[in-house]
């Protein structure tokens, strides 16, 4: 599809005239898409418009504090325009939402450099740390006031997509954005957002982490650390998928580790793999050799076979990747 690239001003012009918006976010929702979705809905509400957020999956408990107090019932109005936020590819909408709206997206607001052109209009800024960072910039062109609710959403999106301001995607603009939010909305308890997003874990999740640390494997002279989350482990502590967020960062806590591998057992014979790089290794390239991909420092792939076979494939690819550095 021929996509029209828009800047903030052009996007704002369009939003001012749009009516009855459905805002789509990606499946397995994260802090950024939830924050961006509900902050944008609130902006449109302030402008006197109807807007509702739609997701293929339920919003996980940990992000439910970003849901507005009074929520519109999902199907209370038919959409006249469709906006996707933080969705790099219509496939990521999830099957139900993709089938309904995948080919009807008018505007896409995103920060993924890998964004495939699937919308009519696109506001894309690959330098932004989060879609929420773009939305704050966009708000400067809209007749809206940033409320505590919006600041909570936008801050959470930025904090979560930057790993609490740790990753390479953090720029001076990122800090200026959160500084502005703190100036505008000083009553929001930003430190509590960080505590809730990064420090607090369920009892089961911590017990799982303990087990994973007990079984942590060290390879390639300590440069590669591997953990394997089996179905048995998940059942043992009654931990669901949403609670696994951030687990892929665990192997890289080990000093000297260059590559962290997290294998998650799906049905038997299949492992979803998350690979993380501490600094110089390009894990996107490594995962591409196994049919996957992603970012330079955070990528993934699917590996089949027994756990032992999967390990072997992964370690071979990583050892070749380490030689490239
Ligand atoms: Mn994002």
Boltz pocket constraint, residues with backbone or C-beta under 6 A from the ligand:
constraints:
  - pocket:
      binder: B
      contacts: [[A, 32], [A, 33], [A, 86], [A, 111], [A, 129], [A, 130], [A, 131], [A, 161]]
      max_distance: 6.0
